[in-house]
Amino acid sequence: MSKQVHFLPFASLPEVSRGNGIVNYLIASKKVGARAMHTGISKLPVGVTAPRHSHNAEEQVTVLEGTVKIMLGDHEQICRPFDSTFISAGVEHELVNVGDDTAYVLVVYGSPDVDRTFAATGETVAIGSDGDRFVR
């Protein structure tokens, strides 16, 4: 495989609406040649929840701006800029913007082939697919 190097300015990142005002900005994926990760930035409006779900891959979430409550299993953690969480595959979690401003979080998955299983329905969808929406 050829070596990949890309400059990805935020303004040029694909913007994907996920429902409830949540927007994902895709950074590294198979589309740019990623073979061991999938990354992006998620924008969460004030008061909005990314409902309880899990993934088939490890996940790191780092708050870039705002205040986000992250439910990790039964544990609640308030995260502010530069606070991070590590979430093992299969662990249910939920993100809620509990601040006064729009929140931005950097999300890093340990696989380029990531899915999301919604806790409320048990439905599993590929990250970034048409079914990957937070309005069920």
Beta strands, then each sheet from edge to edge (+ up, - down):
strand 1: 15-19
strand 2: 22-26
strand 3: 38-44
strand 4: 49-55
strand 5: 59-65
strand 6: 68-72
strand 7: 75-79
strand 8: 84-87
strand 9: 93-97
strand 10: 103-109
strand 11: 115-118
strand 12: 124-126
sheet 1: 1+ 2- 3+ 10- 5+ 8-
sheet 2: 7+ 6- 9+ 4- 11+ 12-
end
